[in-house]
Structures are given as C-alpha cells and as structure tokens.
Amino acid sequence: MDLCGHDTMADAMREPAKTLRLPALSRGLDFIVCGVPRSGTSATVQYLNACTGLRCFSELFHENADHAAIRLPEGLAAMAGDADIPANKAEQARHWLDRYDTEIAPSLVGNKMPAYYLFLGRVLDALSTGRAIVCLRDIAGIMGSYNARARRGTEWHAGRTGMFAGGEQLVLLKALLHARDRDLLLLPHAALLHDPQATTEAMVAFLSAGTERAMRIHEDQVEGVRAQGAEKRAAHTPLNATEEQVAALFQTDGLQALFASPRPIHIRDLPAPAAAEMAALPSDVVGYLEPFATGSEHIPNRHFWPAFCESMAAGELNPRAL
C-alpha cells in the first residue's frame, strides 16, 4: 500500500476512460517531462525510450517555446539543418528525423526540459494529451549535485550552488499546487531507485491511458538504464550552513514522505500533509533567497543571483507571490 492507500499500481493510475485524439501525420508533442535539474529527468527519458510506442526528446524544444506551433517532422527537419543551434541539438534532431517513420510516427512523443514547471499551464494546454511527468527528489541530493557541477564549471555557472536548488524547488512545488486539477504524474527519484521496472510500467500506463497506442517495455533495456545509473551515482556532497537552512524548508514529514515514495503518485492523489506543507512554504522566493545570495561569501553566488531572478520572473507565476 502506498502513501495514498492504493493497494495496486492500477488503483493509483486512475485515468479518464475517454479516447484521446492524436494526430496521424504532421503532429505536435503529446507529453512533457520536467522537474528541478538533477531530480531524475534524464533517467526518466532513458526509461521511457526503453519502451516501444514511447519516444521522448531530451531538451530539444525550449520550455518557453510556443508548443502549440511545434509540428513534427517539420520541426525536426528545421533543427537538423540549422547551423545556429548547438551541434548536439542538431544531431539529436537528425537522429530522430532519420527514425521518424519507424519510431516517432507510431509513438506517443514527448520532450524533457527541466524548467517546464515555469510554464506548466501554457505548455500542457498545447499537448495532445495534456499530460506531464514531474520528477521529484529530496533537496539534499539535488543540492549536492548542484554543488558538484558548480565546482566542475562545465556548462554550469560556478555560482549556481545548492541554495539555488532550494529556490527552484520552492517554485516547482508552488507550481504543482496551482496545477492540482491537471493530469500530472509525480515521479519521486526514490521510485526509480526502488523498482525501475514497476515505475516504468506506471509511467507507460499513465501516458498511454485512453490513447489506443500499443506499448511494450523492453525489460533488458530498463535494466541497462538502471545499471548505468548505479555506476554514475555519486555520494552526496556535504552542505554548508546556508544550504542546510534552506534545505530545512523541505525536511518536513509530509514532503519527506512524498520524496521517499516508492511509487509514482498522480497529482489528484497528492497526500494532504504534503499539500499543506507545500502551501506553507515561503511564497516570495526572491525575498527569501536574496539575503543568502547577495550576502554570500562565495562571490559567484552573487554573480548568479540576477540570472536566477530573471529566469524565475520569466515564468507564469510571480516569484514574489507564488
């Protein structure tokens, strides 16, 4: 039995009985994957792509793009020949364009972009199914990963350390409260670690419900993703005093139980303690973090602060009144 009192995965995945209309030829996206960076979004893409009938791009389309205007295969073709976009993005577009008829056309197709949570309502309205998988992870693990990346400095701002993970987690959780009437599957990182096979089955059931799409999970590929993740997983980096203070916001009983859930949970079944604790979190993320960021002895933190404020202000929610 899970946090919500479900005895079976089928009970937890209560989906509408209606049949959804999906495009046959030129088509848009069907679903998205999002979450605070380092919360398991990349692993989720790998598990989804281990299933016949599901294909998920990795950060191919920007979170702030007009998703109602995205068309496939036209969008892939445009990216594949665009010399002005990053080479890895053009290469990914060519990869999927070459496999369009065999893998994309017959599948439910999504895109992973961590920061989709900033534009959740707008993007969900543009999807054929209106569905999203939202990855969740205990804040200590995310903060430790932010710190490790900031130290390496490769494609990651040296000032984007653990405290900013806390700020992004605040915005994500408040966005979920605003989206409780949406079709969202909350995917704790703990569920991926606990039972990748069952968790992949739950994701497939959620995404395919009502679509009449044939799905097949390749267990050997799921195991391969699990093994690869185990090899890469690093120990948590110790947090400093500021990060410990920010992390304490999320270390309440209801939220900890949500992050540690061994099964995905539909947003409709969000446990009441977790929802209440989300609502009690600071609603002014800028005001809360500003003293920590601008007063930090780590100068790169101060340098990153304006970029953080700009990115949060670009979203649908007011970061001063979440």
C-alpha positions in Angstrom: 0.0 0.0 0.0 1.4 3.4 -1.0 1.1 6.9 0.7 -2.4 7.3 -0.8 -3.8 4.0 0.4 -3.6 2.3 -3.0 -3.2 -1.5 -2.9 -2.2 -1.8 -6.6 -0.5 0.3 -9.2 -3.7 0.1 -11.3 -5.6 1.8 -8.4 -3.1 4.6 -8.3 -3.3 5.2 -12.0 -7.0 6.1 -12.3 -7.2 7.7 -15.8 -10.1 9.0 -17.7 -11.9 6.4 -19.8 -12.2 8.7 -22.9 -10.2 8.0 -26.0 -7.8 10.9 -26.8 -7.4 12.2 -30.3 -3.8 12.0 -31.5 -2.5 13.4 -34.8 -1.8 10.9 -37.6 0.6 12.7 -39.9 2.1 16.1 -39.1 1.8 16.2 -35.3 2.8 18.0 -32.1 4.0 16.8 -28.8 1.9 14.5 -26.6 3.6 14.9 -23.2 6.4 16.5 -21.3 8.9 15.6 -18.6 10.1 18.2 -16.1 11.5 18.8 -12.6 14.2 20.7 -10.9 17.5 19.9 -12.6 19.3 16.8 -11.1 16.0 15.3 -9.9 16.0 12.4 -12.3 14.6 13.9 -15.5 17.4 12.5 -17.7 17.0 9.0 -16.3 13.2 9.2 -16.8 13.8 9.9 -20.5 16.0 6.8 -20.8 13.4 4.6 -19.1 10.7 6.0 -21.4 12.8 5.4 -24.5 13.2 1.8 -23.4 9.5 1.3 -24.4 8.2 0.6 -27.9 5.4 3.1 -28.5 7.0 5.9 -26.4 9.7 8.4 -27.5 11.0 11.3 -25.5 13.3 14.0 -26.8 16.0 15.4 -24.4 15.7 19.2 -24.2 15.1 19.6 -27.9 12.5 22.3 -27.5 12.9 25.2 -25.1 10.5 25.5 -22.2 9.3 28.9 -23.3 8.7 28.0 -27.0 5.2 28.2 -28.4 4.4 24.5 -28.1 1.1 24.9 -30.0 3.2 25.8 -33.0 5.6 22.7 -32.8 5.0 20.3 -35.6 6.7 17.1 -36.4 8.5 16.1 -38.6 8.8 19.7 -39.8 10.3 21.0 -36.5 12.9 18.2 -36.5 13.9 19.0 -40.1 14.3 22.6 -39.4 16.6 21.9 -36.4 18.6 19.3 -38.3 19.6 21.9 -40.8 20.1 24.8 -38.5 23.7 25.8 -38.2 22.9 28.4 -35.5 21.8 25.9 -32.8 24.1 23.8 -30.6 25.6 20.9 -32.6 24.3 18.3 -30.1 20.8 19.6 -30.5 21.0 19.5 -34.3 22.5 16.0 -34.1 19.6 14.8 -31.9 17.1 16.3 -34.3 18.8 14.4 -37.2 18.8 11.2 -35.1 15.0 11.3 -34.6 14.3 12.6 -38.1 16.1 9.5 -39.6 13.8 7.3 -37.4 10.6 9.3 -37.9 8.6 6.8 -39.8 9.6 3.8 -37.7 9.9 5.3 -34.2 8.3 8.7 -34.0 5.2 8.5 -36.1 3.7 5.4 -34.4 4.6 6.6 -30.9 3.5 9.0 -28.2 6.2 11.7 -28.3 7.3 14.0 -25.6 10.1 16.4 -24.7 12.1 16.7 -21.5 13.0 20.1 -20.3 13.5 20.6 -16.5 12.2 24.2 -16.5 8.8 23.4 -18.0 7.4 23.8 -14.5 7.8 27.6 -15.0 5.3 27.4 -17.9 3.3 24.4 -16.9 -0.2 25.6 -17.7 0.7 27.1 -21.1 2.6 24.0 -22.2 0.1 21.5 -21.0 -2.6 23.3 -23.0 -0.6 22.7 -26.2 -0.2 19.0 -25.8 -2.5 16.4 -27.3 -2.9 14.5 -24.0 -2.2 17.4 -21.6 0.0 15.1 -19.6 3.3 15.6 -17.8 5.6 13.6 -15.7 7.1 15.7 -12.9 10.3 14.4 -11.3 10.8 15.0 -7.6 13.8 14.4 -5.4 14.9 15.1 -1.8 16.5 18.5 -1.7 19.8 17.3 -0.2 20.5 15.1 -3.2 19.7 18.0 -5.6 21.8 20.5 -3.7 24.8 18.1 -3.6 24.6 17.6 -7.3 24.4 21.4 -7.9 27.5 21.9 -5.8 29.4 19.2 -7.7 28.5 20.8 -11.0 29.3 24.3 -9.9 32.8 23.1 -8.8 33.4 21.5 -12.2 32.2 24.6 -14.0 31.5 22.8 -17.3 28.3 24.2 -18.8 27.2 25.2 -15.3 27.6 28.6 -13.6 30.1 28.4 -10.8 27.6 30.4 -8.6 24.7 28.1 -9.2 25.2 26.2 -6.0 22.8 24.3 -3.7 20.9 27.4 -2.3 19.5 28.0 -5.8 18.3 24.4 -6.0 16.2 25.3 -3.0 14.8 28.3 -4.8 13.9 26.2 -7.8 12.3 23.5 -5.6 10.2 26.2 -4.0 8.9 27.4 -7.4 8.3 23.8 -8.6 6.2 22.8 -5.5 4.1 26.0 -5.7 3.5 25.4 -9.4 2.2 21.9 -8.5 -0.3 23.4 -6.1 -1.6 25.6 -9.0 -1.9 22.6 -11.2 -3.7 20.1 -9.0 -6.6 19.9 -11.5 -4.1 18.8 -14.3 -3.1 15.4 -15.5 0.3 15.1 -13.8 2.2 12.1 -12.6 4.6 12.9 -9.7 7.7 10.7 -10.0 9.9 10.6 -6.9 13.5 9.8 -7.7 13.2 7.2 -4.9 10.7 5.3 -7.0 13.2 5.0 -9.9 15.7 3.6 -7.5 13.3 1.3 -5.6 11.8 -0.6 -8.6 12.6 0.8 -12.1 10.5 -1.9 -13.8 7.3 -1.2 -11.9 7.9 2.6 -12.1 8.3 2.4 -15.9 5.1 0.3 -16.1 3.3 3.1 -14.1 4.7 5.8 -16.5 3.5 3.8 -19.5 0.1 3.3 -18.0 -0.2 7.0 -17.3 0.9 8.2 -20.7 -0.9 5.6 -22.8 -4.3 5.7 -21.0 -7.1 6.4 -23.5 -4.8 6.7 -26.5 -5.2 3.2 -28.0 -1.4 3.1 -28.5 0.4 -0.2 -28.4 3.2 -0.2 -25.8 5.9 -2.7 -25.0 8.5 -2.3 -22.3 11.9 -3.8 -23.0 13.0 -5.2 -19.7 16.6 -5.7 -20.7 16.8 -2.0 -21.7 15.2 -0.9 -18.4 17.8 -3.0 -16.6 20.6 -1.4 -18.7 19.4 2.1 -17.7 19.3 1.1 -14.1 22.8 -0.4 -14.2 24.2 2.6 -15.9 22.7 5.0 -13.4 24.1 3.0 -10.5 27.6 3.3 -11.9 27.2 7.1 -12.3 25.6 7.8 -8.9 27.8 9.9 -6.7 27.8 10.3 -2.9 26.0 13.4 -1.6 28.3 16.5 -1.2 28.1 18.0 2.3 26.0 21.1 2.5 27.2 24.4 4.0 25.3 26.2 6.8 23.2 28.3 4.3 22.2 25.3 2.3 21.3 23.4 5.4 19.0 26.3 6.4 17.3 26.3 3.0 17.1 22.5 2.9 15.3 22.5 6.2 12.2 24.1 4.5 11.6 20.8 2.7 12.5 18.4 5.5 9.0 18.2 6.9 7.2 14.9 7.5 4.8 15.2 4.6 7.3 16.3 2.0 9.9 13.8 3.1 7.3 11.1 2.7 6.4 12.3 -0.8 10.0 12.5 -1.9 10.7 9.0 -0.5 7.6 7.3 -2.0 8.5 4.0 -3.8 5.7 4.6 -6.3 4.6 7.5 -8.6 1.6 9.4 -7.4 -1.0 11.2 -9.5 -1.4 14.9 -8.6 -5.1 14.2 -7.8 -3.9 11.9 -5.0 -1.3 14.3 -3.5 -1.3 13.4 0.2 -2.9 16.1 2.4 0.1 16.6 4.7 2.4 17.2 1.7 -0.1 19.6 0.1 -0.4 21.5 3.4 3.4 21.8 3.8 3.7 23.0 0.2 1.2 25.7 0.9 3.1 26.8 4.0 6.4 27.2 2.1 7.6 30.8 1.5 5.6 32.4 -1.3 8.2 35.1 -2.1 11.2 33.0 -3.3 13.1 36.2 -4.3 12.7 37.8 -0.9 13.5 34.6 0.9 16.8 33.8 -1.0 18.0 37.4 -1.5 19.8 37.7 1.8 21.6 34.4 1.3 22.6 35.1 -2.3 23.6 38.8 -2.1 25.4 38.3 1.3 27.2 35.1 0.3 31.0 35.0 0.8 31.1 32.9 -2.4 31.3 35.7 -4.9 30.0 33.5 -7.8 26.7 33.2 -5.9 26.3 37.0 -6.0 27.1 37.0 -9.7 24.5 34.3 -10.5 21.7 36.0 -8.4 20.5 38.3 -11.3 20.3 35.4 -13.7 18.3 33.4 -11.2 15.8 36.2 -10.6 15.4 36.8 -14.4 14.7 33.1 -15.1 12.1 32.8 -12.3 10.4 36.1 -13.3 10.1 34.8 -16.9 7.6 32.1 -15.8 3.9 32.0 -15.4 3.9 32.5 -11.7 5.0 35.7 -9.9 8.2 34.6 -7.9 7.3 37.3 -5.4 3.8 35.9 -4.7 3.8 32.2 -5.6 
